[in-house]
Amino acid sequence: MQIHQLPYADPGVPDVRSGTRFLIWLGRRQLGGQVRSLLWGLVLQLSIAGLPVGVGLAVQAVIDHDGGRLALGCGVLVALGVGIAVGDTMLHRTAVTNWITAAARVQQLLARRTAELGALLTRRVAAGEVVAVSTGDVEKIGWFVEAFSRFAAAVLTLLAVCVGIAVYEPALGLVVAVGVPALALAALPLLPRATRRADEQREKAGKATELASDTVAGLRVLRGIGGEELFLGRYRTASQEVRRAAVRSARMWALIAAVQVLLPGLLLIAVVAYGARLALDGTISVGALVTVYGAVALTHHPLRNVEEIAMAYAFSRPSAKRAARVLALSRVTEPAGGDREARAAGDLYDPLTGLIAPAGLLTAVVCGDPDAAGRLAERLGGHPAEPGDDHVSVRLGGVPLDELSLDAARTAVLVQDKEPVLLSGTLRELLDVPASGAVRPEDALAAAQCDDVLDALAQASVDTDGDPMRTRITERGRSLSGGQRQRLALARSLVTDPEVLVLDEPTSAVDSHTESRVAAGVRKLRAGATTVVLASSPLVLDLADRVVLVHEGRAVAHGTHRELLAEEPRYRAVVTRETEDELAATTAGLEALEGETA
């Protein structure tokens, strides 16, 4: 896989049983790039390790006054220099390719999972953690994948050096054969502590990122209540904890780096001292001593790769664990596919609450708890809102939504949250969404009563003709009021024209007059289509074909708005905002009236 071929047509199905298994799976998917990087790494490392051979030949040739061997030594050095230049260039090229392609694969997997789960993702994983995984964690995972091939080349080079010296000069070969592996393994006792400190730093950094993300998301509210300084202090404290954890982690890695410098130096001193005695005794030649010395001195280069892979694994393992945790999230069951998708139409039924939204009607749902209403909206969209809901799927025409493919489920049911997000771009781009084509953007805007929004966008337009469709909307629609943003989001939902449209408090940010007109516009535009509105406003409820009261997680009453007002005290308490005392008095009066009638 080359960078110019990105993105992947299919990033694959990851092994998310653990962070380590995910790293292994990712490395196997990058096998071709790993092999190329390994081969070029061997060219580089063996060329560096071979330099002492050329130097030794040249030194011995000068001592022996042998011009032919001097030329041979110089030729070997030139060839090794070319190998180093080519190997280093190509290793860097292949290593960076491995890094980028591995990171791109993880990002594609995360993007695919995010698109599949939608709003359910942030119910199961904090938004800050998702940001941390898709940014810093991706880079650390790519680093490990990239470093592994260079580590493998370094290990093979160290083995080649030990074997080569043992064959070339057996007297010194034993010292090198024992010393070099000891150097490579010397840092192992320090790795557990270094890994724990790296995990601690990563955990604290993740919490700080989550805190920053939540603070930015709620900045407008914080300013409204004067809470900026409070959250600033919390973030300052969290960032200082991250700094202290990073310093503690850096100290351990600095110690490991010092060990990797100190011990090779001691081995080099031992080799020189012992080799000098052998040279004075005439056991080995001066050229051989220079060769062995140079070979041992240059083992520092591959040993650095051993240190790097230990550090890369320590930092990437928790990152891979977090990524695997996000990627392990999924819809409830595997899509059934086939002909069942074509028959996914009819009444919308939630077995958990007993709610039924008949096909072709506008059904209003009243919940006393706004949070419960939000969770119900998520369930109606095919996602379990609670951990125990997985085995009870909402059905459309008798077909469980979680057995449909993602595309089929989203074509069938669209859920608009009570706080929908507007992405930056022009109004035309905002309304350019996957749709049936049956609803024109201008009709959707009219139904959502967006005339004042269009006027405001026309005045802000940079075009001479003042076309509001070409006016850019800032990020999250910050230049618009809450009611304007809400109505534009409603127009976007209406344009899609799904089989079932679920709206959670679509008019909570507008005045009563506009609310009434919006409800009438939605009813007219969605005539003959299934629409579910979770609301408690009488202006909306009075226009519904059918109203359902959900109390303590169950659908306990249904009828028209006026019927429920007259017959159901719990419904009246939610809609008219009666107090508990008033509700008790009303209930007692109804019971007394029923007793007299009996």
C-alpha positions, 0 to 999 in steps of 0.5 A: 500500500502506497500513500497515493493509494489512500484511503483504503477501499476496505480497511478490514475487520480489526481484532479488538480483543485487546490492545496487543492483539489490535497491534498484531492485527495492524502489523499483519495488515501492513505485512508488505510494507513491513517486509520492505522496511525490514529489507531496507533496514538490513541494507542500512544496518549491515552497511554500517556494521560492515564499515569496520571491515573496510577500515580494518583492511585499509589499516592493515594494508598500510601497516603491511605496505600492501597497495592492493589490499588498501585499494580493496579496503577503500572499495569496500568503504565506498560500496558500504557508503553507497549502501548506507545512503541508499538504505537510509533513504529507502528505509525512511521512505518505507518507514514513513509510508508504514506509519502514515498508512497504519494511522490512516487505516486506524482513522478509517476504522474509527470514522466507520465506527463513528458513522455507524454508531452516530449519537450513540457513540458519545453515550458509550464513550466520552467525546473527549476520549473519542477525540484523543483516540482519533488524534494522539492515539492514532499517531502512537499506534502508527509509530509502533507499526513503523518502528517494528520493522526497524527493530527487526532489522536491528536484531538481525544485524546484532546477531550478524555482528556477533556471529561475524566477530566470533568467526573472524576473531574467536578470541574476542568473539566470545566477549562480544557474543555475551556482551551484546545480548546482555546490552539489548536485554539490560533495560528489561527490568526497567520497562515495567515501571516505565510502562506504568508511568507511561500509562499513568501519563496517558490516562491523565492526558486523556482526562485532561482532553475530555475536560477541555472538550467538555469545557469548550462544548459548554463554553456559552453556558459557562459564561452565562453562569460565570463558571469560566474561572472554575473550569479553568482552574480544573483544567489547570489542575488537570494539566499540571497533573499531566505535566508531573506524570510526563516528567516522571515518565521521562525520567524513567526513559532517560534512565533507560537511555542512559543505560543504553549509553553506559553499558555499550561504553563499558563493553567497548572498554572491555573489548579494547583492553582485552584486544590490546593485550591480544594484539601485544601478544601477537594473537591478533593483528592490529587491523583485526583489533580495529575491525572488532573495535569498530563493530562493537562501537557501531552496535550502539546504532541498532541498540537504539532501535531496541530502546525505541521499540520498547518506548513505542510499545509502552506508549502505543499499547494503551493507545491501542487498548483505547482504540480497540475499546471504541472499535469494539462498539457495534450495533446490536446484531449483524444485519439480516439483509436480503428481502427483509430490508425491502419490507421494512415499512409499516408501524413503528413499535417499541417492545420495551415501552409498548409505544406504537406509531401507526404508519402514515400518522403524526404521533406525538409522545409525551414523557415527563422526563426530558432525559427519558424522551432523549433515550426513547428517541435513540431507541426509535432510531435503532440504537439501545439507549441502555445497556440492558436494551440490547435484546429488545429492538424497535421494529418497523413493520415487524422487522427489527431495526438492528437487523437492517444494514446501516444504510437501510436503517437510516433510510427507514428511520431518521432521528433529530436530536433536541440539540442538532448540530449544523456543520459549517458551509453554505445553506445549499451544502447544509441541505445537500444530504442523502434524500429521497428527492420527493421533498424540495429544499424550498418546501422544507424551509417553508414548512420549518418557517425559515423565512426570517433565517433566509432574510438574515442569511441574504443580508449577510450574503457576500453575493451581489444578488443576496442569495441566502443559499450561497451564504456560509453558515459558521461552525455550529451555526453560532451566528444564528439564534437557537431557534434559527438553528433549530428550524434549519436543522428541522428543514434538513431532516424534512429534506431527507424524507425518511420512512419514519421521522423522529423529532425530539423537541423540534420547537423548544427554542421558538416562540409559541406563534412560530411553534404553531406554524412549524407544527402545522407545516410539518404536519402538512409536508409529512402528510401520509408519512410516519412522523413521531414527535417527542414534545409536551407543548399543547400547540404541537400535541393538538395537531397530532393524529395520535398522542401517547403518554409514556410514564415510568418507561411504559406507554400507559395511555393514548388518544387525542390531545383533548381526550387525554387532557380530559381523561388522564391526570398524569398526562394533564400534569405534564402538559399543563405543568400541574403541581403534585398537590394539584394533581392529587386533588384532581385525581381525588376529584375524578375518583370521587366523581367515578364513585358517585357515577357508579 
